[in-house]
């Protein structure tokens, strides 16, 4: 599933990927650093209870950094990845995954910038939004949370990271941008999540290399 986006921001992102490469665009320094992050995400999710039979939605999947270890671990047809940049997903499919893994596990991907999850054809157990909300304004965070709610069940857990700044006022006019860090006070993020119909499970530090906090919630 692909929705064409020809906005200036989309063109800006494409130029950055062309000039600097997919790995640098998503925030890894090099392939070794990319692989280290992939290992860290996998270990964390397994510790959180992820099993091969679970269905996994990766929102902002980018160059398949998390997917690199998650797709081989999951049962066939249980991974769904969504990103606005087709170049990143293409890099993941061509340079990150072994061809046989893609054939055996059949991960499904969608390219769109509206958090459209219509390509997900069964309820998901885990939603992963790594380094996504950290670059979104409140309007887009709400759009993401409200859209993914359509494929959640009562036990689905949603994970997202964000930059926490105590006392940061609620700001609704900042533009979302993948290359700009947008900060939120923890209580403001609690309010945003609650207003979207979710219940908080966890909102605190978790050892992120750039100091992002982890938020875990459920419908």
ABEGO torsion letter per residue (X at the ends): XBBBBABAAAAAAAAAAAAAEAAAAAGBABAAAAAAAAAAAAAAAAAAGBBAABBBBBBGAEAGAAAAAAAAABBBGABBBBBABAAAAAAAAAAABBAAAAAAAGBBBBBBAAGBAAABABBBABBBBBGAAAABBAAAAAAAAAAAAAABBAABBBBBBBBBBBGBBBBAABBBBAABBBBBBAAAAAAAAAAAGBBBABBBBAGBAAGBBBBBBBX
